[in-house]
Amino acid sequence: MDRKLLCTSILVTHDLDCARTVSSRWAYLSGGRVLVDGPPEDFFRSHHAEVREFLLGEESARNLPGPELKGSPQGVQT
């Protein structure tokens, strides 16, 4: 839609299927900070514990290779 209308749209959703369908760039905001901004692939490669837990659920995120998750889902690791 953005390319046809030559405008940028912002969609706020927790529905990943919807986000994949309508957008090519995602941003994850938390506590007034942007933790990840880019194509959806960047989110699934993110090392931010909060982003990983959001995308895959806390238990699944803990089983992914990468940095160890510590603290509550609210804690952000860089």
C-alpha positions as CSV (number, residue, x, y, z in Angstrom):
1,M,0.0,0.0,0.0
2,D,2.8,2.4,0.9
3,R,4.4,2.1,-2.5
4,K,1.1,2.6,-4.4
5,L,0.0,5.6,-2.4
6,L,3.6,7.0,-2.0
7,C,3.1,7.4,1.8
8,T,4.2,5.7,5.0
9,S,1.7,4.0,7.3
10,I,2.1,3.0,10.9
11,L,0.3,0.0,12.2
12,V,0.4,-0.9,15.9
13,T,-0.2,-4.6,16.5
14,H,0.8,-7.7,18.5
15,D,-0.5,-9.9,15.6
16,L,2.7,-11.2,13.9
17,D,0.7,-12.7,10.9
18,C,-0.9,-9.3,10.2
19,A,2.4,-7.5,10.6
20,R,4.1,-9.9,8.1
21,T,1.3,-9.4,5.6
22,V,1.2,-5.6,5.6
23,S,4.7,-4.4,6.4
24,S,8.3,-4.8,5.3
25,R,9.8,-2.9,8.2
26,W,9.1,-3.4,11.9
27,A,10.0,-1.4,15.0
28,Y,9.8,-2.8,18.6
29,L,9.4,0.0,21.2
30,S,9.7,-0.5,24.9
31,G,10.0,2.0,27.7
32,G,10.4,4.9,25.2
33,R,13.3,3.2,23.4
34,V,13.4,1.5,20.0
35,L,15.0,-2.0,20.6
36,V,14.9,-3.2,17.0
37,D,14.1,-1.4,13.7
38,G,14.3,-3.1,10.3
39,P,13.0,-6.0,8.3
40,P,11.2,-8.8,10.1
41,E,14.2,-11.0,9.8
42,D,16.1,-8.6,12.1
43,F,13.6,-9.4,14.9
44,F,14.1,-13.1,14.7
45,R,17.9,-12.6,15.0
46,S,17.6,-10.1,17.8
47,H,19.6,-10.7,21.0
48,H,17.3,-8.5,23.1
49,A,15.7,-10.8,25.6
50,E,12.4,-8.9,25.6
51,V,12.1,-9.0,21.8
52,R,12.9,-12.8,21.8
53,E,10.3,-13.5,24.5
54,F,7.6,-11.4,22.7
55,L,8.2,-13.2,19.4
56,L,8.5,-16.7,20.6
57,G,7.2,-16.8,24.1
58,E,9.4,-17.0,27.2
59,E,10.0,-20.7,27.2
60,S,10.7,-21.0,23.5
61,A,13.0,-18.0,23.6
62,R,15.0,-19.6,26.4
63,N,15.7,-22.6,24.2
64,L,17.1,-20.5,21.3
65,P,20.8,-20.4,20.7
66,G,22.2,-17.0,21.7
67,P,22.7,-14.9,24.8
68,E,21.3,-16.3,28.0
69,L,18.0,-14.7,29.1
70,K,18.1,-13.3,32.6
71,G,15.6,-11.3,34.6
72,S,12.0,-10.5,33.9
73,P,10.6,-9.9,30.4
74,Q,10.7,-6.2,31.2
75,G,14.5,-6.3,31.6
76,V,16.3,-5.3,28.4
77,Q,19.7,-6.8,27.6
78,T,22.0,-5.2,24.9
